[in-house]
Amino acid sequence: MKNFTSKQLALFISLIIITVNFLFWLIDYFFITSWWIGLLWISTVFMISYFAILYSLNHFIYDKIKPIYKSIHDINIKNKLLKNVQDSSDLITKVKNEVALYDEQKTLEIQKLKETEQYRKEFLGNVSHELKTPIFNIQGYILTLIDGGINDPDITKLYLDRTEKSINRMISIVEDLETISRLEAGVLELKCIDFDIVELIMEVYEMHQINANERKISLIFQSELIKPVLVNADMKRIFEVLSNLVINALKYGRKKGFIQIKIYDMDKYILLEIKDNGKGIPAENLSRVFERFYRVDKGRSREEGGTGLGLSIVKHIIEAHNQTINVKSTVDVGTAFTFTLNKSQKE
């Protein structure tokens, strides 16, 4: 009976009562009076007992669980099973379902909090590590100069130059973190204008041509659209996106390889693909490439320079444009980043 609803329980108890009354009716029928009086008596007892018991049970149970039900119901539970809860007319079933939903939601929240806490710890560790290196370098250079190195003009010039590089690296890290924070907070206002994305790509290529030549990497551009290709976006930020993606491809590209940017027409959008044939990204790392300071190859990445925030900034800039960015990669084959931009309405 523990799985009975209140209606089923009331019906069960009423049947017990009616059975007892039926036995009395049999006695009364055979020994006392006519059958129809007994039948009327049984029907009356059944109806009164059923509704009285149903009301009593509902009232008793509701009074007991009302505080719990109210607390759970006040929480904004959004779940695929919520419709079943709302459709249920039975109070106990409704509370049972909502408790299950509450438990599921809280389990997911706890899991998310644990993941957030883990991410926070990793982030603080990464920030400390990234800042510690230039700080210790600066400290070492200054101590060397204090210990007498300042009397040697060559050493002084060399160490001051290295100090300047370390300071510039710290400034870059802080500026990138500030950019991400402003993008996340929505306080970094985008200045969207119409511009030719092809021309912007050529500017990015021109800026990185020397590095590409040193690595013997070809910079390729292809488009299925007739030039120019007008988009509506923040030109400065999109330049930053393209530049970061090209720099990333140069770092992990193979010698005599290529970096290729393609443009595709997607009705109201323009799809850009930045592809290389470099070392690729392992499948287990793909979901984390946009995290702050996350590096697939930590040792080589730091040797190549950069703050480790480039891809995180890229993702935030694209999402600030209400667009999406995706990455596909195969180890020893290459990597492709794709994102969309709004077409200019002038086209």
MOJO-V307406 format. One record per helix or strand of 2 or more residues. SS is the DSSP state (~ for helix, > for strand). FROM is the first residue (numbers start at 1). TO is the last residue. If there is no record, write none. Layout:
# MOJO-V307406
SS | FROM | TO
SS | FROM | TO
This chain:
# MOJO-V307406
~ | 6 | 31
~ | 35 | 74
~ | 82 | 87
~ | 91 | 146
~ | 149 | 151
~ | 153 | 185
> | 192 | 196
~ | 197 | 207
~ | 209 | 214
> | 218 | 223
> | 230 | 234
~ | 235 | 252
> | 258 | 266
> | 269 | 276
~ | 283 | 288
~ | 298 | 304
~ | 310 | 320
> | 325 | 330
> | 334 | 343
